[in-house]
Amino acid sequence: MPRGWKIAILFALDIALIPVSLVLALGLRVGEWIAVDWIKSSVPLLIFLLALAPAFGRFLSVHRTKLQSFGNFDSLRVGLFAACLGISGAAANWAFGLGAPRTVPVIFAFIFFVLAIFIRLAAQWFLVWLGGRRFKTTPVAVYGAGAAGLQLIFALRQSREIRLVAIVDDNSSLQGVAISGLSVQKPDNLARLVERGKIKRILLAMPAVSRSRQKEIIKKYGHLCEIQVLPSFIELMAGEGLVESLRAVSLDDLMDRDTVSLNAPEITEAYSNKSVFVSGAGGSIGSELCRQVLAAKPLRIVLFEMSEIALYSIDRELRGIAGGDVEILPVLGSICDQRLVEKTLRDCQIDTVLHAAAYKHVPLVEENELEGIRNNVFGSKVLAEAAITAGVARFILVSSDKAVRPTNIMGATKRLAELVIQDLQTRSNVTNFSMVRFGNVMGSSGSVIPLFREQIANGGPVTVTHKDMTRYFMTIPEAARLVLLAGSFAEGGDVFVLDMGKQIKIIDMAKRLIKLSGLTVKDQNNADGDIEIVFTGTRPGEKLFEELLVGDNTLPTSHDKILRAQEQFLSRNEVNEFLAGLTKAIDNSDATQARKLIARWVEGYRWPVSDKENPI
């Protein structure tokens, strides 16, 4: 409906209220509801009020009110409108001797105010009801009745997509207080509300409380339904509206542990005013390494990447952040290209190499073992030897927990890369080599979280390989920070690992993500659930659990969550022997021989003979 029509309708309703209110006022004053004489004598007064009403209404903008956001200030304007009519009526009654009792204008103003407010509230309720029928609304509960909660509640009253049905707060002094027509309840009532289907989402409106307190609330009630967190004032400065700025529960909230604080001045000292080379700069870990190195104000960052679109994306992002203060140099190429790698390290006078480039997807590398070996093992060797030739001060290899007693080619290639780097350390007087080993990274390309989210968005099912499958998990910022810290702790040939707490069951993470998405798991106990979890069986080379250490010996570092592993490594002759054997296998395209060599040199690897080696 056009805005002009809405104004006209509201104005017409107020005009109709004037005679109704006047008749009611006269009836209340004289005690007779049908007093013809009094009604006749009040006609001049009625005409006078009807003549003044448009002027007062226009001056006070009473009829330009947006009913969906009708509030206290709008009520005040209606009250002033009624008062102006009452005062004018009293003045006209006295000045022109209209004969109406002196208290009639006062009673009229009060009745008019009550009826006008009632009409507006009824219209507001009708619009909310109509919006609920026309649009699919989500019933929500607001957790927090403080200042932020009140602002959110006011914003929700203007939303067509979200319908507020409950308010809860921990503060006992607020419980029972009525806000926007709803009584503040105890948080313990949330379970009952969800079970009855009254709410589908919880909006946590407590931005001032600590992150740990927010995580405590999410952990306690996150299993009930999806929880969204009201951003802080700083986050709101991004420019989005209050309702639109509600952020979904972060990846940190999926972990059953607090994120590890890895902030340290050593990072700034190690990378400030230095020339840093990042291989695999467009990947999940590589791009985060670039962002965090940029924050340390290096002299330049060399982005080395074989994917054109990935290199374009990270180059464009970093240039926007750097603003010309740091030189950003994109280089398109492979780490196996010896001449390109050596020229880049030499010409750019690289101080530190962060080697994140690798093929990491277990099933793909399992099917393409020779290419995985060529890139992950020999590519690492090319880059490390080029670092020695160019006089690079520090070289950090990004490794994986799958390198420990691996059952797949990807993990085995990462372990072989570690052995190559450890061997080169014994022959280098210039470059300080180190390795960082960590578990699965949440949100990285190829990880289970993006896959689960996509499957949930498509209506399921969510696929899990095995009910007992467990993994260590960490966030991308944690992983990148750990790599950077290792560069400052390294003494030469070190393998660093992060104390990541307990392993997490993949099925538990899948269930939690489903519930945090506002849905339910469909299983034998809940046949009417939304998303089913299907077990697909372990893939080739996949372990039920991962390990971080080859041996049991570890040494502490200056950070209580970072450990230095003490592990045995191969001699120079042994490294040369397995490299020569793998080179021959690649040249001959002999995957079987490559697997046999890996089974010989990598502890824990067992080569399973598959049908493709022994066809029936």
N, C-alpha and C positions, 0 to 999 in steps of 0.2 A: 504494500500500500504506500502511495507517495506520502512524503512527510507532511505536505499541506493538508491532506485529508485527515491525517491523525490529529493535527492541531485543531482542525475544524470540529472533529468529533468530540475531543476533550472540552473545547470551548462550549459546544452545544450542551454537553452534559452539565457543565457548571451553570450555564444560563437556566437550564431546567431546574437546577437545585434551588435557585433564588426564590421562585414562588412556593416551592414545596417547603423550604425552610421558613419562609415568612408565615405561611399558614400554620405550620407546626408551632412556631413561636407564639402566634396569637392564641392558638388553642391552649397551649400550656399556660399562657398568662391569664386568660379570662376563664379558663376551666370549661369552655365549650368548644368542641371540635367543629361544629357547624354553626358558627355565629355569623349570620349573613351580614348583619349591620357592620360588624368589625371588619369583615372581608371587604365590603364595599368601601369603607373609609380608608382601607390600606392600599387601594388601587393606585392612588397618586404616588404613594411611597414605593410601591412595586415598580411603577414606570420609571421613577427616579433612579432606583437601584439598577434596573436593567440598562438604563442609559449610561451609567457610570462604569458598569462591569467591564466592557471592552477596553476602556482606557486603563483601568487598574491592572487588568490581566496582561495587557501589552507592556506596561511599565515594569511589572514584576516578572515578566516572562514565565508566568505560571503554566501556560499551555504549550510551551516548548520543552517541557520536561520529557526526558527519555524514561519511559515507565519501567524498563527492565533494570535501570540503575537508580530508581526512586529511593531517596534516603532522607536523612535528618534535615539537610539543608533545603531539600525540596519541600519537606513538610513545613519548615519555617516560612517559606515563601507562600504556601497555601494559607498558613495562619495569618500572615500579613494581608493577604488578599481579603480574607474573611473580616479581619479587623477594619480594613479600609471601608468595606461595604457597611459594616456595623456603625462605624463612626459617622460616615456620610448619611446613613439613614437616620441616626439620632439628630444630627444637625438639621436635616431637612424637616424632620418631624417637629422640631422646636421652632425653626425659622418660619416655616409656612403654616404652622398650626394645623397639621394634618390630623391631629386628634388621637393618634395611637398611644398606648401607654408607654411611658419613658423606658421601661425595661425591655420592651419588645426588641429593639435593635440589638441589645446585648445578647438576648436569648437567640435571636436570629443568627448572629455571627457565630455563636458556639455551635449551633445545629449545622450551619452551612459547613463549618470547618470539619466536623466529624463526618458528615456525609461525603464531602469532597475527598478526604483521606481514605475513607472506605472504598469509594469508587476506584481510586488509583491503586490501592493494594489489591483489590479484586481483579483489576485489569492486569496487574503485574503477575498475579498467580495464574490467570488465564493464559498469558503469553508464555509463561514457563511450561504450563501443561501442554499448550499447543506445540511449543518447540520440542517437547519430549516425544510427541506423536509424529512430528514431521522429521525430526533428526534422531539418529541413534545416540542416546546419551549414556554416559558411563557413570554409574553411581559411585561416589567416592566418600571417604572419610578423611578429614583433616586432622593430623596429629600435631597438636600444638595450638593453644589458644592465646598465645602472647601477641606482641605487636605484629610480627611477621604473619602469624596465623590469621589475625584479623584482616590484614591487607589481602591475603590470599582468599579468604572467605568473601570479601567484597568483590574481588575480581571474578570469582566463580559465579557470582550472581548474574554476571553479564555473559557467561559462556553458554553456548547452545550445546556443546559437545559433552560437558561435564556437569553432573548434578550432585550437589552436596546433600548428603543424607545423614551425616554424623560428624561430631567434633569430639575428640578425646584429648586429654592432657594429663601429665603425671602430677601436676600441682593440685593437691587436694583442695586448696582454697578456691580454685577455679571450677572444680567439679560441681555441677548443679546450676552454674550460672547460665543464663539464656543468652545466646548469641545468634542473631539472625533467625530467631524462631526455633533454634535447636538448643537443647540442654547439653552442656559439656559433660561427657561421660568418662569413666575410667578406661584406660587402654586395654584392660583385661576383657572388656566387652567386645573387642574387635573380632575375636574368634567366633562368638555367637552371631555377630552381624554377618560375617562371611559365610558361615554355615547356612544361614537363612537366605543367602543370596541377595542381601540388601546392599552390600558394597562389593565392588570388583577391583578397587584400587585404593591404596593408602597414600596420601600426600603428606610427607614429613616436612612440616613448616617450622623448623627449629634451626635456622642457619647460624645462629649465634653459639650453639653448643659445640663442643669439641668433636672432631672427626671420630674419635674413639667412641663417644657417646652415641653418635649417629649410627655407627656400625653395630653397636650393642642393640639398638632398637631394631635395626634391619635384621640382625641375626635372630632376634626374639620373635619378630612378627613376619619376617620375609617369607616364611613357609606358607603363610595364609593366602597371600595374593601379591600382586605386583606392588612394589613400593617405589615412589618417585620422590626425589629430594628437592626441596626448594633451594635455589642457589643463593649464595651470599650477595650482598650489595654490589661487590666488585664484579661478580658474574653478570648481574643485571645491567651493569654499565655497557654491556655489549649491545644493548639496544632493543632486545626482545621484550615482549610483554611478560607480565608476571606469570600468567598461566602457561604461555608458550615456552617460558624459560625453565619449566620443571624438567630436570634432567632425570633420565632413567638411572637405575642403580648401576654403578660403574663395575668394571671388571674386578676391581679391588674387593668389591663386596661379595664376589663369588668364592674368594679364597677363605679358607677356614683358619686364617692367621692374619696378623697385622702386617702391612707392608714394611719392609726393612728400610730404615732411614740410612741412606748412603751419601748424605751430604758431607763433604769434606773439603777443606781448603787445599788438600793435596791435588785435587783435580784441576783447580784453577792454576796452581803453580806448575803442573805438568804440561798444560796445553796452552797457557797464555803466551801470546807472541811467538808461537811455534807454527811450523808448516806441517799439516796433518793430512795423511793419505788414508781414505776409507774405501776399501774394496767392498763391492756389494752395497754401494751407498744408497741404492733405491729400494732395498729390501726393508722388511719390518725392523730388524735390529740395526742394519746399516743406517737407515734414515734417522732413527732415534739417536744413534751415536753422533751423527752430523749435527742434530739440533743441540745436543748437550755440549758438544765441543764448541759450537758457535757461541754458546753462552759464556764460555771461558775466554773469549776474545783472542782467538788465534791469529797468526799473521795471514794464513791462507788455509783453505780446505780443498783438497783434490777429491772430487767425486768420481770414483772409478766404477763403472757399471756396464754390463753387456746388454741390458735391456734398454732400448731407446726410450720407450715411454716412461719407464721408471726413472731414468736419468733426467729426462725433461721435467718430470714432476718435482723431484727433490731439488733440482737446480733452481726452478722457478720459486719454490717455497723459500729456500734459504736466501736467495737474493732479496726477496721481499722483507725478510727479517733483518738481514745484515745491513741493508741500506747503504752499501758502499764502504762500510768500515772494515770489512773482512773480504779478502779476495776469494771468490768462489770459482773454481776451475773444473768444469765437467769434462771427463775423458771417457769416450765410448770404446770399450774393448774388453778382451778376455784376459784373466790373470795367467792364462797359458801362453800368451803372446810375450815371449821373453824380451824381444827388442823394444816393444811398446812400454812394457813395465819398467825396464831399466832406464829408458829415456825419460819417462815421466818422473821417476824417483830422483834422477840426477838433475834434470832441468829445473824441477820445482824445489830442489834442496829440502827434501822431506826430512823432518826430525822424528816423526812417529807414524808407524803404520798400524792401522786397525783393520785386521783381516777378517771380514764378515762374509765374504763371497763364498758360497758353497751350494751344492745341491743338497737339500735337506729333507725332501719328501720321501719317506721310507718306501712306500710301494713303488713309486716311479723309479727310484734308484735301484731297487731290487730287480726291476725288469730291464734296466739299462746300466748294468753293473760296470761295463768298460768305460762308459762316458762319466759315470760317477767317480771312478778311480782316477781317470785322466784329470778331471776338474778339481776334485777335492784333495787328492794326494799330490799329483804332479803340479797342479796350479799353485798349491801352497808352497811347494819346493821352489818353483820359479820365482815367486814373489819374495820368499825369504832369502834366497841367494842374491837376488837383485838388491835387497835391502842392505846386505853386507857389502856388496860392491859399491853402492851409493853412499855408504857411511851413515845409514839411518841409525839413530840412537836407540829407539825402542820399537819393538815389533810385538803386537798382541794378537794371538790367534783366538778367534771365537770358536770354542768347541761345544760339545754336547754331552749330556749324561748317557746318551746312547753309545758313546765311545767305550764305556766300561763294560767289559765282557759282552760284546755285541752279538746279537743273533741275526743281524741284517747287514747288508753291504754298506748302507749309509753310515751306520755307527762304526763299522770296521774302517771305512775310509777316513773318518774323523780321528780314530785312534792311530792309524798309520800317519796321518798328518801331524799328530802330536809327537810321534816317535821321530819323524823327520826334523821337526823344529827342535826337539831336545838334542838331537845329534848335531845340528848346526850350531847350537849354543856352545858345544865343546870346542868348536873350531873358530869361534868368533871372538875377537878382542874389542870389537867396536859396538856391535848391535846387541842389545839386551833383549832376549827372547822370553816370552811368557805365554801361558795359555789360560783361558777362562772356561770353566766347564759348568753349565747350568742345565736345568730341566726345561720342560715345555713352557713356552712363552704365550701367555693369554693374548688373544687378538691378533697374533701374527698370521701371515698367510700360510694356509695349510693346517692351522691348528683346529682343535675340535670346536672352540667357541663360535667362530664365524659359521662353521658348518651347522652346528646345532641351531643357531639363530635363523639361518636360512631355512632349515627343515621346519622349525616352529612356525615361521612366517608362512610357509606353504601348507600348513595344516598337519604336518607330520607325515610319516612317523619319524622319530629321532632314532638314529642308528648308533648302537654301541657294540663294539666287537665282542666283549666278554663281560660278564657280570662282576668279575673280580679284578678287572683291569684298573690299575692305579698308576698315577703319575705325580711327579713333583711339578708344581706350577709356580710361575713368577710373572710379574707384569713386565711389559716392554721397558718402561723407565727403570725398573729395578735391574733388568738384564744389562741395559746400556750403561748404567751407573757403575755396575760391578766391573764391566770391561775397562772403563776409564780409571777406576780406582786401582785395578790390577797393574796398570801401567806405571803408577806411582809407587806401588809396593814391590815390584819385581826386582829380584836380585840376579836372575839368570836361570832359564830353564824351569821356572816355577809353573805349577799347575794350581790354579786357584778355584775353590768351590765356595758356594754360598750355603750357609745353614738355612735351609728352606723349610724346616719343620717337618711335619708328617706328610706322607704321600696322600693324595686325594683320590677317592674312587671316581672313575669317569661317570658311572651311572648316577652317583650322588650329585655330581655337578650338573648332569643332564636334568635330573628331577628338579634341582633348585632353580635352574634357568627357566624351566617350564613354568614353575610357580611364580617366579619373579616377573614373568611375562603376563601374569594375570590369568593363567590357564591351569588346568588340572591334568594329572597323569592318568591315562586310561590303562587300567590293569584289572586283575581278577577282583580286587576289592572295590574298584570304581569303574563299572562297565559304562557309565555315562560320562567318563572323562573326555578331555579334549584331545590330548596328544598321547599316542602310544609309543612306547620304547621297544624297539626290535633289536635282538641280538643277531649280528651277522657272522660271528665267528672271527677268530684272529686271522690277520692277514699274514702273508709270507714274511718271515723274519721279525715278527712282532712279539715282544715280551709282555708278560702280564705286569711286570714292575720294572723300574729302572733303578740304577745305582749311580752314585756320584764318585765313588772312590774305587780304584783297582785294588789298593791295599788298605790296611787299617791305620796306617801312620799319618797323622796330620800335625801341623804346627800352627800356632796362632799367628795372627797379624795384628796390626795396630787397631783394626776394626773387629769387634767381638763377634760379628756375624760372618766374617770372611776367614776361611781356613786355607792353609798352604799344604797341598798334598805331597807326601813323600813316596814316590813311586819309582820302581826300577825301569830302566830304558835300555834299548839295544846298543850294541857297540857300533862303531863306524862301519866295520866290515859287514856286520849283519844288516845294517840299513842299506848299504850299497847292494847287498845280495838280493834283498826283497825288491828293491827298486828296479834292478836289472831284470828280475824275473817278471815283474809286472809290465815293464816296458815291452818285453818280448810278447807277453800275452796280448797286450793292446795292439801291437803291430800285426800279430797273427789273427786278431779278432777272436781270440780263444778265451771265452768267458769261463769255461770249465777249469782251465789252468789257473786263471786269475783267482777263482774261488779256492782252489787247492792251496795256492800260495798264501792267501789271507788266513786260511785255517791253520797254516803252519806258524805264521808270525804274530797273529793277534790272539792274545789270551782270551779264552772263553768262546771264540767263534767256532761254530760247528757247521760244516758245509752240508746242507741237506741235498741229497741227490734228487732232482725233480724229474718229472715226466719228460721235460724237453731235452734232458741229457740222455735219458734212456727211454726212447719212445717205444710203445708197445705196438 
